[in-house]
């Protein structure tokens, strides 16, 4: 079974600084997708960024980027120029390729932004 | 607006009193799923549905029922709720198929307390 591990239950960063959240996963599949979701206090689940395993290029969305290391099964999220609105719980998630739509989540990292 | 609508947002009930949490999506998604979120455990899948009249168990199905009589609706039923079902529940949906982006659209969550 696929597993997703987030080893940092809590992280904090100074406003305007950069922070990296870690995620590792375990799978024997070659075709899969990885996601980072943000859950602010409103508890809404918001997709931050996604990465297709077959793409070597790391995904980027504005201030958010990933470091995808397929051989190491690592998928970290980098947030640049941290803002107060980035404070949230962040979940890493894995989804096998076509034909299996289940998302497997990590346990989450709570990110605090220090003004 | 494309969305997944869950109701109610908050619910307090007593042990053994049957309840239903409704979920509806307006994106014509084939795939729908229920998750529960608990501290330190992340989100875990309860049940999912690949299409109308097609449902299957996720990782934690005990004590829950679902039905999918229409494509847009996927209610979660607790026939005899117990305190260990106190949790935050999410409904989610997505397209299936080779061109799907594999991201979920989540509802806004239902905070259930069973006393």
Interface residues (C-beta under 8 A of the other chain):
Chain A: X4 X9 X33 X35 X42 X43 X44 X45 X47 X50 X91 X95 X98 X101 X102 X103 X105 X106 X107 X108
Chain B: X31 X33 X35 X40 X41 X42 X43 X44 X45 X48 X50 X58 X88 X90 X92 X94 X96 X97 X98 X100 X101 X102 X103 X104 X106 X108 X109 X111
